[in-house]
Amino acid sequence: MAKTQLGARVEEDVAELAKKRAADLGLSIGDYLARLVQDDTSGLRARAVDAATRFLAEHQVVFDEAEDAQHASRGARAA
């Protein structure tokens, strides 16, 4: 498949995040960006966000209880 070079200006912190994540995945910046675009246009990202939203909605009570317990235990030590 032929490749085309693209250019984009982004904030330095965004560029550093992209470089780090690409390196973590063992990808070049170009391959990492291509993967992001493919995931986005294939609907993979939307499906993942929808699944995460459903998971949180179904289990929010568990997270709330754990957070409340954590805050209560901190308060007990401080007293």
mmCIF file of the N, C-alpha and C atoms, coordinates in Angstrom:
data_MODEL
# 
_entry.id   MODEL 
# 
loop_
_atom_site.group_PDB 
_atom_site.id 
_atom_site.type_symbol 
_atom_site.label_atom_id 
_atom_site.label_alt_id 
_atom_site.label_comp_id 
_atom_site.label_asym_id 
_atom_site.label_entity_id 
_atom_site.label_seq_id 
_atom_site.pdbx_PDB_ins_code 
_atom_site.Cartn_x 
_atom_site.Cartn_y 
_atom_site.Cartn_z 
_atom_site.occupancy 
_atom_site.B_iso_or_equiv 
_atom_site.pdbx_formal_charge 
_atom_site.auth_seq_id 
_atom_site.auth_comp_id 
_atom_site.auth_asym_id 
_atom_site.auth_atom_id 
_atom_site.pdbx_PDB_model_num 
ATOM 1   N N  . MET A 1 1  ? 0.852   -1.175 0.000  1.00 0.00 ? 1  MET A N  1 
ATOM 2   C CA . MET A 1 1  ? 0.000   0.000  0.000  1.00 0.00 ? 1  MET A CA 1 
ATOM 3   C C  . MET A 1 1  ? 0.899   1.240  0.000  1.00 0.00 ? 1  MET A C  1 
ATOM 4   N N  . ALA A 1 2  ? 0.613   2.189  -0.856 1.00 0.00 ? 2  ALA A N  1 
ATOM 5   C CA . ALA A 1 2  ? 1.385   3.427  -0.921 1.00 0.00 ? 2  ALA A CA 1 
ATOM 6   C C  . ALA A 1 2  ? 1.128   4.265  0.316  1.00 0.00 ? 2  ALA A C  1 
ATOM 7   N N  . LYS A 1 3  ? 2.145   4.987  0.713  1.00 0.00 ? 3  LYS A N  1 
ATOM 8   C CA . LYS A 1 3  ? 2.016   5.834  1.899  1.00 0.00 ? 3  LYS A CA 1 
ATOM 9   C C  . LYS A 1 3  ? 2.105   7.292  1.491  1.00 0.00 ? 3  LYS A C  1 
ATOM 10  N N  . THR A 1 4  ? 1.401   8.141  2.241  1.00 0.00 ? 4  THR A N  1 
ATOM 11  C CA . THR A 1 4  ? 1.399   9.570  2.036  1.00 0.00 ? 4  THR A CA 1 
ATOM 12  C C  . THR A 1 4  ? 1.875   10.233 3.313  1.00 0.00 ? 4  THR A C  1 
ATOM 13  N N  . GLN A 1 5  ? 2.688   11.248 3.176  1.00 0.00 ? 5  GLN A N  1 
ATOM 14  C CA . GLN A 1 5  ? 3.176   11.961 4.353  1.00 0.00 ? 5  GLN A CA 1 
ATOM 15  C C  . GLN A 1 5  ? 2.195   13.063 4.710  1.00 0.00 ? 5  GLN A C  1 
ATOM 16  N N  . LEU A 1 6  ? 1.870   13.129 6.000  1.00 0.00 ? 6  LEU A N  1 
ATOM 17  C CA . LEU A 1 6  ? 0.995   14.175 6.514  1.00 0.00 ? 6  LEU A CA 1 
ATOM 18  C C  . LEU A 1 6  ? 1.782   15.036 7.486  1.00 0.00 ? 6  LEU A C  1 
ATOM 19  N N  . GLY A 1 7  ? 1.334   16.250 7.667  1.00 0.00 ? 7  GLY A N  1 
ATOM 20  C CA . GLY A 1 7  ? 1.952   17.141 8.649  1.00 0.00 ? 7  GLY A CA 1 
ATOM 21  C C  . GLY A 1 7  ? 0.877   17.740 9.522  1.00 0.00 ? 7  GLY A C  1 
ATOM 22  N N  . ALA A 1 8  ? 1.171   17.858 10.791 1.00 0.00 ? 8  ALA A N  1 
ATOM 23  C CA . ALA A 1 8  ? 0.196   18.437 11.710 1.00 0.00 ? 8  ALA A CA 1 
ATOM 24  C C  . ALA A 1 8  ? 0.941   19.165 12.815 1.00 0.00 ? 8  ALA A C  1 
ATOM 25  N N  . ARG A 1 9  ? 0.375   20.245 13.279 1.00 0.00 ? 9  ARG A N  1 
ATOM 26  C CA . ARG A 1 9  ? 0.950   20.977 14.400 1.00 0.00 ? 9  ARG A CA 1 
ATOM 27  C C  . ARG A 1 9  ? 0.106   20.686 15.635 1.00 0.00 ? 9  ARG A C  1 
ATOM 28  N N  . VAL A 1 10 ? 0.791   20.251 16.677 1.00 0.00 ? 10 VAL A N  1 
ATOM 29  C CA . VAL A 1 10 ? 0.112   19.965 17.935 1.00 0.00 ? 10 VAL A CA 1 
ATOM 30  C C  . VAL A 1 10 ? 0.931   20.576 19.071 1.00 0.00 ? 10 VAL A C  1 
ATOM 31  N N  . GLU A 1 11 ? 0.302   20.724 20.213 1.00 0.00 ? 11 GLU A N  1 
ATOM 32  C CA . GLU A 1 11 ? 1.005   21.228 21.386 1.00 0.00 ? 11 GLU A CA 1 
ATOM 33  C C  . GLU A 1 11 ? 2.151   20.268 21.728 1.00 0.00 ? 11 GLU A C  1 
ATOM 34  N N  . GLU A 1 12 ? 3.212   20.803 22.324 1.00 0.00 ? 12 GLU A N  1 
ATOM 35  C CA . GLU A 1 12 ? 4.375   19.978 22.654 1.00 0.00 ? 12 GLU A CA 1 
ATOM 36  C C  . GLU A 1 12 ? 4.016   18.815 23.566 1.00 0.00 ? 12 GLU A C  1 
ATOM 37  N N  . ASP A 1 13 ? 3.137   19.070 24.540 1.00 0.00 ? 13 ASP A N  1 
ATOM 38  C CA . ASP A 1 13 ? 2.779   17.992 25.469 1.00 0.00 ? 13 ASP A CA 1 
ATOM 39  C C  . ASP A 1 13 ? 2.034   16.868 24.749 1.00 0.00 ? 13 ASP A C  1 
ATOM 40  N N  . VAL A 1 14 ? 1.232   17.214 23.767 1.00 0.00 ? 14 VAL A N  1 
ATOM 41  C CA . VAL A 1 14 ? 0.519   16.196 22.984 1.00 0.00 ? 14 VAL A CA 1 
ATOM 42  C C  . VAL A 1 14 ? 1.516   15.393 22.155 1.00 0.00 ? 14 VAL A C  1 
ATOM 43  N N  . ALA A 1 15 ? 2.481   16.068 21.557 1.00 0.00 ? 15 ALA A N  1 
ATOM 44  C CA . ALA A 1 15 ? 3.505   15.387 20.769 1.00 0.00 ? 15 ALA A CA 1 
ATOM 45  C C  . ALA A 1 15 ? 4.300   14.423 21.652 1.00 0.00 ? 15 ALA A C  1 
ATOM 46  N N  . GLU A 1 16 ? 4.651   14.846 22.853 1.00 0.00 ? 16 GLU A N  1 
ATOM 47  C CA . GLU A 1 16 ? 5.409   13.984 23.764 1.00 0.00 ? 16 GLU A CA 1 
ATOM 48  C C  . GLU A 1 16 ? 4.586   12.770 24.193 1.00 0.00 ? 16 GLU A C  1 
ATOM 49  N N  . LEU A 1 17 ? 3.304   12.986 24.461 1.00 0.00 ? 17 LEU A N  1 
ATOM 50  C CA . LEU A 1 17 ? 2.430   11.867 24.817 1.00 0.00 ? 17 LEU A CA 1 
ATOM 51  C C  . LEU A 1 17 ? 2.338   10.861 23.670 1.00 0.00 ? 17 LEU A C  1 
ATOM 52  N N  . ALA A 1 18 ? 2.208   11.377 22.455 1.00 0.00 ? 18 ALA A N  1 
ATOM 53  C CA . ALA A 1 18 ? 2.118   10.505 21.280 1.00 0.00 ? 18 ALA A CA 1 
ATOM 54  C C  . ALA A 1 18 ? 3.407   9.710  21.100 1.00 0.00 ? 18 ALA A C  1 
ATOM 55  N N  . LYS A 1 19 ? 4.541   10.366 21.252 1.00 0.00 ? 19 LYS A N  1 
ATOM 56  C CA . LYS A 1 19 ? 5.831   9.680  21.106 1.00 0.00 ? 19 LYS A CA 1 
ATOM 57  C C  . LYS A 1 19 ? 5.990   8.595  22.161 1.00 0.00 ? 19 LYS A C  1 
ATOM 58  N N  . LYS A 1 20 ? 5.642   8.929  23.388 1.00 0.00 ? 20 LYS A N  1 
ATOM 59  C CA . LYS A 1 20 ? 5.785   7.957  24.477 1.00 0.00 ? 20 LYS A CA 1 
ATOM 60  C C  . LYS A 1 20 ? 4.862   6.758  24.270 1.00 0.00 ? 20 LYS A C  1 
ATOM 61  N N  . ARG A 1 21 ? 3.616   7.025  23.914 1.00 0.00 ? 21 ARG A N  1 
ATOM 62  C CA . ARG A 1 21 ? 2.662   5.924  23.724 1.00 0.00 ? 21 ARG A CA 1 
ATOM 63  C C  . ARG A 1 21 ? 3.059   5.051  22.545 1.00 0.00 ? 21 ARG A C  1 
ATOM 64  N N  . ALA A 1 22 ? 3.503   5.677  21.463 1.00 0.00 ? 22 ALA A N  1 
ATOM 65  C CA . ALA A 1 22 ? 3.958   4.909  20.300 1.00 0.00 ? 22 ALA A CA 1 
ATOM 66  C C  . ALA A 1 22 ? 5.135   4.017  20.693 1.00 0.00 ? 22 ALA A C  1 
ATOM 67  N N  . ALA A 1 23 ? 6.085   4.563  21.445 1.00 0.00 ? 23 ALA A N  1 
ATOM 68  C CA . ALA A 1 23 ? 7.238   3.776  21.892 1.00 0.00 ? 23 ALA A CA 1 
ATOM 69  C C  . ALA A 1 23 ? 6.786   2.636  22.799 1.00 0.00 ? 23 ALA A C  1 
ATOM 70  N N  . ASP A 1 24 ? 5.839   2.914  23.703 1.00 0.00 ? 24 ASP A N  1 
ATOM 71  C CA . ASP A 1 24 ? 5.319   1.871  24.595 1.00 0.00 ? 24 ASP A CA 1 
ATOM 72  C C  . ASP A 1 24 ? 4.719   0.710  23.805 1.00 0.00 ? 24 ASP A C  1 
ATOM 73  N N  . LEU A 1 25 ? 4.097   1.032  22.685 1.00 0.00 ? 25 LEU A N  1 
ATOM 74  C CA . LEU A 1 25 ? 3.458   0.013  21.845 1.00 0.00 ? 25 LEU A CA 1 
ATOM 75  C C  . LEU A 1 25 ? 4.412   -0.585 20.815 1.00 0.00 ? 25 LEU A C  1 
ATOM 76  N N  . GLY A 1 26 ? 5.630   -0.053 20.757 1.00 0.00 ? 26 GLY A N  1 
ATOM 77  C CA . GLY A 1 26 ? 6.593   -0.539 19.769 1.00 0.00 ? 26 GLY A CA 1 
ATOM 78  C C  . GLY A 1 26 ? 6.258   -0.097 18.366 1.00 0.00 ? 26 GLY A C  1 
ATOM 79  N N  . LEU A 1 27 ? 5.615   1.055  18.241 1.00 0.00 ? 27 LEU A N  1 
ATOM 80  C CA . LEU A 1 27 ? 5.200   1.567  16.937 1.00 0.00 ? 27 LEU A CA 1 
ATOM 81  C C  . LEU A 1 27 ? 5.913   2.868  16.617 1.00 0.00 ? 27 LEU A C  1 
ATOM 82  N N  . SER A 1 28 ? 6.014   3.168  15.338 1.00 0.00 ? 28 SER A N  1 
ATOM 83  C CA . SER A 1 28 ? 6.462   4.503  14.933 1.00 0.00 ? 28 SER A CA 1 
ATOM 84  C C  . SER A 1 28 ? 5.303   5.465  15.178 1.00 0.00 ? 28 SER A C  1 
ATOM 85  N N  . ILE A 1 29 ? 5.604   6.743  15.194 1.00 0.00 ? 29 ILE A N  1 
ATOM 86  C CA . ILE A 1 29 ? 4.538   7.746  15.355 1.00 0.00 ? 29 ILE A CA 1 
ATOM 87  C C  . ILE A 1 29 ? 3.517   7.594  14.232 1.00 0.00 ? 29 ILE A C  1 
ATOM 88  N N  . GLY A 1 30 ? 3.991   7.419  13.003 1.00 0.00 ? 30 GLY A N  1 
ATOM 89  C CA . GLY A 1 30 ? 3.082   7.265  11.866 1.00 0.00 ? 30 GLY A CA 1 
ATOM 90  C C  . GLY A 1 30 ? 2.162   6.066  12.013 1.00 0.00 ? 30 GLY A C  1 
ATOM 91  N N  . ASP A 1 31 ? 2.727   4.929  12.435 1.00 0.00 ? 31 ASP A N  1 
ATOM 92  C CA . ASP A 1 31 ? 1.902   3.729  12.615 1.00 0.00 ? 31 ASP A CA 1 
ATOM 93  C C  . ASP A 1 31 ? 0.918   3.909  13.767 1.00 0.00 ? 31 ASP A C  1 
ATOM 94  N N  . TYR A 1 32 ? 1.368   4.565  14.829 1.00 0.00 ? 32 TYR A N  1 
ATOM 95  C CA . TYR A 1 32 ? 0.475   4.822  15.967 1.00 0.00 ? 32 TYR A CA 1 
ATOM 96  C C  . TYR A 1 32 ? -0.695  5.712  15.554 1.00 0.00 ? 32 TYR A C  1 
ATOM 97  N N  . LEU A 1 33 ? -0.407  6.790  14.836 1.00 0.00 ? 33 LEU A N  1 
ATOM 98  C CA . LEU A 1 33 ? -1.473  7.683  14.382 1.00 0.00 ? 33 LEU A CA 1 
ATOM 99  C C  . LEU A 1 33 ? -2.404  6.973  13.406 1.00 0.00 ? 33 LEU A C  1 
ATOM 100 N N  . ALA A 1 34 ? -1.853  6.143  12.528 1.00 0.00 ? 34 ALA A N  1 
ATOM 101 C CA . ALA A 1 34 ? -2.693  5.387  11.590 1.00 0.00 ? 34 ALA A CA 1 
ATOM 102 C C  . ALA A 1 34 ? -3.630  4.465  12.360 1.00 0.00 ? 34 ALA A C  1 
ATOM 103 N N  . ARG A 1 35 ? -3.109  3.828  13.418 1.00 0.00 ? 35 ARG A N  1 
ATOM 104 C CA . ARG A 1 35 ? -3.947  2.944  14.233 1.00 0.00 ? 35 ARG A CA 1 
ATOM 105 C C  . ARG A 1 35 ? -5.081  3.735  14.900 1.00 0.00 ? 35 ARG A C  1 
ATOM 106 N N  . LEU A 1 36 ? -4.759  4.913  15.424 1.00 0.00 ? 36 LEU A N  1 
ATOM 107 C CA . LEU A 1 36 ? -5.793  5.735  16.057 1.00 0.00 ? 36 LEU A CA 1 
ATOM 108 C C  . LEU A 1 36 ? -6.894  6.108  15.069 1.00 0.00 ? 36 LEU A C  1 
ATOM 109 N N  . VAL A 1 37 ? -6.496  6.502  13.866 1.00 0.00 ? 37 VAL A N  1 
ATOM 110 C CA . VAL A 1 37 ? -7.475  6.884  12.845 1.00 0.00 ? 37 VAL A CA 1 
ATOM 111 C C  . VAL A 1 37 ? -8.314  5.679  12.444 1.00 0.00 ? 37 VAL A C  1 
ATOM 112 N N  . GLN A 1 38 ? -7.676  4.531  12.256 1.00 0.00 ? 38 GLN A N  1 
ATOM 113 C CA . GLN A 1 38 ? -8.426  3.330  11.875 1.00 0.00 ? 38 GLN A CA 1 
ATOM 114 C C  . GLN A 1 38 ? -9.412  2.918  12.979 1.00 0.00 ? 38 GLN A C  1 
ATOM 115 N N  . ASP A 1 39 ? -8.945  2.968  14.236 1.00 0.00 ? 39 ASP A N  1 
ATOM 116 C CA . ASP A 1 39 ? -9.839  2.632  15.348 1.00 0.00 ? 39 ASP A CA 1 
ATOM 117 C C  . ASP A 1 39 ? -11.021 3.590  15.412 1.00 0.00 ? 39 ASP A C  1 
ATOM 118 N N  . ASP A 1 40 ? -10.744 4.864  15.193 1.00 0.00 ? 40 ASP A N  1 
ATOM 119 C CA . ASP A 1 40 ? -11.796 5.877  15.266 1.00 0.00 ? 40 ASP A CA 1 
ATOM 120 C C  . ASP A 1 40 ? -12.807 5.717  14.143 1.00 0.00 ? 40 ASP A C  1 
ATOM 121 N N  . THR A 1 41 ? -12.321 5.517  12.933 1.00 0.00 ? 41 THR A N  1 
ATOM 122 C CA . THR A 1 41 ? -13.235 5.446  11.792 1.00 0.00 ? 41 THR A CA 1 
ATOM 123 C C  . THR A 1 41 ? -13.940 4.106  11.683 1.00 0.00 ? 41 THR A C  1 
ATOM 124 N N  . SER A 1 42 ? -13.386 3.076  12.293 1.00 0.00 ? 42 SER A N  1 
ATOM 125 C CA . SER A 1 42 ? -14.045 1.767  12.260 1.00 0.00 ? 42 SER A CA 1 
ATOM 126 C C  . SER A 1 42 ? -15.149 1.664  13.303 1.00 0.00 ? 42 SER A C  1 
ATOM 127 N N  . GLY A 1 43 ? -15.211 2.635  14.192 1.00 0.00 ? 43 GLY A N  1 
ATOM 128 C CA . GLY A 1 43 ? -16.205 2.610  15.250 1.00 0.00 ? 43 GLY A CA 1 
ATOM 129 C C  . GLY A 1 43 ? -15.715 1.896  16.500 1.00 0.00 ? 43 GLY A C  1 
ATOM 130 N N  . LEU A 1 44 ? -14.471 1.385  16.471 1.00 0.00 ? 44 LEU A N  1 
ATOM 131 C CA . LEU A 1 44 ? -13.927 0.667  17.627 1.00 0.00 ? 44 LEU A CA 1 
ATOM 132 C C  . LEU A 1 44 ? -13.900 1.548  18.870 1.00 0.00 ? 44 LEU A C  1 
ATOM 133 N N  . ARG A 1 45 ? -13.456 2.777  18.713 1.00 0.00 ? 45 ARG A N  1 
ATOM 134 C CA . ARG A 1 45 ? -13.398 3.691  19.865 1.00 0.00 ? 45 ARG A CA 1 
ATOM 135 C C  . ARG A 1 45 ? -14.792 3.942  20.429 1.00 0.00 ? 45 ARG A C  1 
ATOM 136 N N  . ALA A 1 46 ? -15.752 4.190  19.560 1.00 0.00 ? 46 ALA A N  1 
ATOM 137 C CA . ALA A 1 46 ? -17.116 4.449  20.024 1.00 0.00 ? 46 ALA A CA 1 
ATOM 138 C C  . ALA A 1 46 ? -17.672 3.246  20.773 1.00 0.00 ? 46 ALA A C  1 
ATOM 139 N N  . ARG A 1 47 ? -17.418 2.052  20.255 1.00 0.00 ? 47 ARG A N  1 
ATOM 140 C CA . ARG A 1 47 ? -17.898 0.841  20.936 1.00 0.00 ? 47 ARG A CA 1 
ATOM 141 C C  . ARG A 1 47 ? -17.219 0.664  22.289 1.00 0.00 ? 47 ARG A C  1 
ATOM 142 N N  . ALA A 1 48 ? -15.932 0.977  22.351 1.00 0.00 ? 48 ALA A N  1 
ATOM 143 C CA . ALA A 1 48 ? -15.208 0.855  23.620 1.00 0.00 ? 48 ALA A CA 1 
ATOM 144 C C  . ALA A 1 48 ? -15.738 1.847  24.643 1.00 0.00 ? 48 ALA A C  1 
ATOM 145 N N  . VAL A 1 49 ? -15.987 3.070  24.214 1.00 0.00 ? 49 VAL A N  1 
ATOM 146 C CA . VAL A 1 49 ? -16.526 4.077  25.134 1.00 0.00 ? 49 VAL A CA 1 
ATOM 147 C C  . VAL A 1 49 ? -17.927 3.676  25.590 1.00 0.00 ? 49 VAL A C  1 
ATOM 148 N N  . ASP A 1 50 ? -18.739 3.183  24.684 1.00 0.00 ? 50 ASP A N  1 
ATOM 149 C CA . ASP A 1 50 ? -20.080 2.720  25.056 1.00 0.00 ? 50 ASP A CA 1 
ATOM 150 C C  . ASP A 1 50 ? -20.008 1.579  26.066 1.00 0.00 ? 50 ASP A C  1 
ATOM 151 N N  . ALA A 1 51 ? -19.095 0.640  25.847 1.00 0.00 ? 51 ALA A N  1 
ATOM 152 C CA . ALA A 1 51 ? -18.950 -0.485 26.772 1.00 0.00 ? 51 ALA A CA 1 
ATOM 153 C C  . ALA A 1 51 ? -18.492 -0.003 28.140 1.00 0.00 ? 51 ALA A C  1 
ATOM 154 N N  . ALA A 1 52 ? -17.554 0.932  28.169 1.00 0.00 ? 52 ALA A N  1 
ATOM 155 C CA . ALA A 1 52 ? -17.079 1.476  29.442 1.00 0.00 ? 52 ALA A CA 1 
ATOM 156 C C  . ALA A 1 52 ? -18.193 2.225  30.162 1.00 0.00 ? 52 ALA A C  1 
ATOM 157 N N  . THR A 1 53 ? -18.986 2.958  29.414 1.00 0.00 ? 53 THR A N  1 
ATOM 158 C CA . THR A 1 53 ? -20.109 3.693  30.007 1.00 0.00 ? 53 THR A CA 1 
ATOM 159 C C  . THR A 1 53 ? -21.120 2.731  30.617 1.00 0.00 ? 53 THR A C  1 
ATOM 160 N N  . ARG A 1 54 ? -21.440 1.661  29.897 1.00 0.00 ? 54 ARG A N  1 
ATOM 161 C CA . ARG A 1 54 ? -22.369 0.655  30.431 1.00 0.00 ? 54 ARG A CA 1 
ATOM 162 C C  . ARG A 1 54 ? -21.801 -0.019 31.673 1.00 0.00 ? 54 ARG A C  1 
ATOM 163 N N  . PHE A 1 55 ? -20.519 -0.359 31.633 1.00 0.00 ? 55 PHE A N  1 
ATOM 164 C CA . PHE A 1 55 ? -19.875 -1.000 32.782 1.00 0.00 ? 55 PHE A CA 1 
ATOM 165 C C  . PHE A 1 55 ? -19.958 -0.107 34.011 1.00 0.00 ? 55 PHE A C  1 
ATOM 166 N N  . LEU A 1 56 ? -19.611 1.167  33.837 1.00 0.00 ? 56 LEU A N  1 
ATOM 167 C CA . LEU A 1 56 ? -19.664 2.090  34.975 1.00 0.00 ? 56 LEU A CA 1 
ATOM 168 C C  . LEU A 1 56 ? -21.085 2.264  35.491 1.00 0.00 ? 56 LEU A C  1 
ATOM 169 N N  . ALA A 1 57 ? -22.040 2.348  34.594 1.00 0.00 ? 57 ALA A N  1 
ATOM 170 C CA . ALA A 1 57 ? -23.431 2.505  35.014 1.00 0.00 ? 57 ALA A CA 1 
ATOM 171 C C  . ALA A 1 57 ? -23.888 1.284  35.817 1.00 0.00 ? 57 ALA A C  1 
ATOM 172 N N  . GLU A 1 58 ? -23.483 0.105  35.395 1.00 0.00 ? 58 GLU A N  1 
ATOM 173 C CA . GLU A 1 58 ? -23.893 -1.123 36.078 1.00 0.00 ? 58 GLU A CA 1 
ATOM 174 C C  . GLU A 1 58 ? -23.177 -1.323 37.412 1.00 0.00 ? 58 GLU A C  1 
ATOM 175 N N  . HIS A 1 59 ? -21.963 -0.793 37.544 1.00 0.00 ? 59 HIS A N  1 
ATOM 176 C CA . HIS A 1 59 ? -21.154 -1.067 38.729 1.00 0.00 ? 59 HIS A CA 1 
ATOM 177 C C  . HIS A 1 59 ? -20.812 0.185  39.540 1.00 0.00 ? 59 HIS A C  1 
ATOM 178 N N  . GLN A 1 60 ? -21.448 1.286  39.259 1.00 0.00 ? 60 GLN A N  1 
ATOM 179 C CA . GLN A 1 60 ? -21.123 2.537  39.942 1.00 0.00 ? 60 GLN A CA 1 
ATOM 180 C C  . GLN A 1 60 ? -21.261 2.415  41.455 1.00 0.00 ? 60 GLN A C  1 
ATOM 181 N N  . VAL A 1 61 ? -22.243 1.668  41.915 1.00 0.00 ? 61 VAL A N  1 
ATOM 182 C CA . VAL A 1 61 ? -22.457 1.499  43.353 1.00 0.00 ? 61 VAL A CA 1 
ATOM 183 C C  . VAL A 1 61 ? -21.219 0.895  44.017 1.00 0.00 ? 61 VAL A C  1 
ATOM 184 N N  . VAL A 1 62 ? -20.607 -0.087 43.377 1.00 0.00 ? 62 VAL A N  1 
ATOM 185 C CA . VAL A 1 62 ? -19.410 -0.730 43.928 1.00 0.00 ? 62 VAL A CA 1 
ATOM 186 C C  . VAL A 1 62 ? -18.279 0.285  44.046 1.00 0.00 ? 62 VAL A C  1 
ATOM 187 N N  . PHE A 1 63 ? -18.089 1.095  43.014 1.00 0.00 ? 63 PHE A N  1 
ATOM 188 C CA . PHE A 1 63 ? -17.041 2.103  43.046 1.00 0.00 ? 63 PHE A CA 1 
ATOM 189 C C  . PHE A 1 63 ? -17.324 3.141  44.134 1.00 0.00 ? 63 PHE A C  1 
ATOM 190 N N  . ASP A 1 64 ? -18.578 3.555  44.244 1.00 0.00 ? 64 ASP A N  1 
ATOM 191 C CA . ASP A 1 64 ? -18.945 4.537  45.269 1.00 0.00 ? 64 ASP A CA 1 
ATOM 192 C C  . ASP A 1 64 ? -18.697 3.988  46.670 1.00 0.00 ? 64 ASP A C  1 
ATOM 193 N N  . GLU A 1 65 ? -19.069 2.729  46.893 1.00 0.00 ? 65 GLU A N  1 
ATOM 194 C CA . GLU A 1 65 ? -18.855 2.116  48.206 1.00 0.00 ? 65 GLU A CA 1 
ATOM 195 C C  . GLU A 1 65 ? -17.371 2.007  48.538 1.00 0.00 ? 65 GLU A C  1 
ATOM 196 N N  . ALA A 1 66 ? -16.566 1.628  47.570 1.00 0.00 ? 66 ALA A N  1 
ATOM 197 C CA . ALA A 1 66 ? -15.125 1.518  47.795 1.00 0.00 ? 66 ALA A CA 1 
ATOM 198 C C  . ALA A 1 66 ? -14.518 2.877  48.104 1.00 0.00 ? 66 ALA A C  1 
ATOM 199 N N  . GLU A 1 67 ? -14.965 3.896  47.387 1.00 0.00 ? 67 GLU A N  1 
ATOM 200 C CA . GLU A 1 67 ? -14.461 5.247  47.634 1.00 0.00 ? 67 GLU A CA 1 
ATOM 201 C C  . GLU A 1 67 ? -14.886 5.741  49.017 1.00 0.00 ? 67 GLU A C  1 
ATOM 202 N N  . ASP A 1 68 ? -16.141 5.485  49.387 1.00 0.00 ? 68 ASP A N  1 
ATOM 203 C CA . ASP A 1 68 ? -16.623 5.886  50.714 1.00 0.00 ? 68 ASP A CA 1 
ATOM 204 C C  . ASP A 1 68 ? -15.831 5.174  51.813 1.00 0.00 ? 68 ASP A C  1 
ATOM 205 N N  . ALA A 1 69 ? -15.552 3.896  51.636 1.00 0.00 ? 69 ALA A N  1 
ATOM 206 C CA . ALA A 1 69 ? -14.787 3.127  52.621 1.00 0.00 ? 69 ALA A CA 1 
ATOM 207 C C  . ALA A 1 69 ? -13.368 3.669  52.739 1.00 0.00 ? 69 ALA A C  1 
ATOM 208 N N  . GLN A 1 70 ? -12.789 4.061  51.617 1.00 0.00 ? 70 GLN A N  1 
ATOM 209 C CA . GLN A 1 70 ? -11.437 4.602  51.626 1.00 0.00 ? 70 GLN A CA 1 
ATOM 210 C C  . GLN A 1 70 ? -11.404 5.927  52.378 1.00 0.00 ? 70 GLN A C  1 
ATOM 211 N N  . HIS A 1 71 ? -12.390 6.780  52.136 1.00 0.00 ? 71 HIS A N  1 
ATOM 212 C CA . HIS A 1 71 ? -12.459 8.065  52.839 1.00 0.00 ? 71 HIS A CA 1 
ATOM 213 C C  . HIS A 1 71 ? -12.705 7.855  54.326 1.00 0.00 ? 71 HIS A C  1 
ATOM 214 N N  . ALA A 1 72 ? -13.539 6.897  54.677 1.00 0.00 ? 72 ALA A N  1 
ATOM 215 C CA . ALA A 1 72 ? -13.843 6.624  56.081 1.00 0.00 ? 72 ALA A CA 1 
ATOM 216 C C  . ALA A 1 72 ? -12.605 6.111  56.805 1.00 0.00 ? 72 ALA A C  1 
ATOM 217 N N  . SER A 1 73 ? -11.808 5.260  56.153 1.00 0.00 ? 73 SER A N  1 
ATOM 218 C CA . SER A 1 73 ? -10.619 4.726  56.801 1.00 0.00 ? 73 SER A CA 1 
ATOM 219 C C  . SER A 1 73 ? -9.547  5.812  56.984 1.00 0.00 ? 73 SER A C  1 
ATOM 220 N N  . ARG A 1 74 ? -9.486  6.746  56.072 1.00 0.00 ? 74 ARG A N  1 
ATOM 221 C CA . ARG A 1 74 ? -8.546  7.871  56.228 1.00 0.00 ? 74 ARG A CA 1 
ATOM 222 C C  . ARG A 1 74 ? -8.957  8.743  57.416 1.00 0.00 ? 74 ARG A C  1 
ATOM 223 N N  . GLY A 1 75 ? -10.253 8.975  57.532 1.00 0.00 ? 75 GLY A N  1 
ATOM 224 C CA . GLY A 1 75 ? -10.745 9.799  58.627 1.00 0.00 ? 75 GLY A CA 1 
ATOM 225 C C  . GLY A 1 75 ? -10.511 9.137  59.978 1.00 0.00 ? 75 GLY A C  1 
ATOM 226 N N  . ALA A 1 76 ? -10.607 7.826  60.033 1.00 0.00 ? 76 ALA A N  1 
ATOM 227 C CA . ALA A 1 76 ? -10.408 7.095  61.288 1.00 0.00 ? 76 ALA A CA 1 
ATOM 228 C C  . ALA A 1 76 ? -8.952  7.201  61.738 1.00 0.00 ? 76 ALA A C  1 
ATOM 229 N N  . ARG A 1 77 ? -8.021  7.185  60.802 1.00 0.00 ? 77 ARG A N  1 
ATOM 230 C CA . ARG A 1 77 ? -6.605  7.306  61.171 1.00 0.00 ? 77 ARG A CA 1 
ATOM 231 C C  . ARG A 1 77 ? -6.263  8.696  61.627 1.00 0.00 ? 77 ARG A C  1 
ATOM 232 N N  . ALA A 1 78 ? -6.923  9.678  61.049 1.00 0.00 ? 78 ALA A N  1 
ATOM 233 C CA . ALA A 1 78 ? -6.614  11.065 61.388 1.00 0.00 ? 78 ALA A CA 1 
ATOM 234 C C  . ALA A 1 78 ? -7.112  11.439 62.767 1.00 0.00 ? 78 ALA A C  1 
ATOM 235 N N  . ALA A 1 79 ? -8.125  10.743 63.250 1.00 0.00 ? 79 ALA A N  1 
ATOM 236 C CA . ALA A 1 79 ? -8.740  11.111 64.528 1.00 0.00 ? 79 ALA A CA 1 
ATOM 237 C C  . ALA A 1 79 ? -7.929  10.723 65.714 1.00 0.00 ? 79 ALA A C  1 
# 
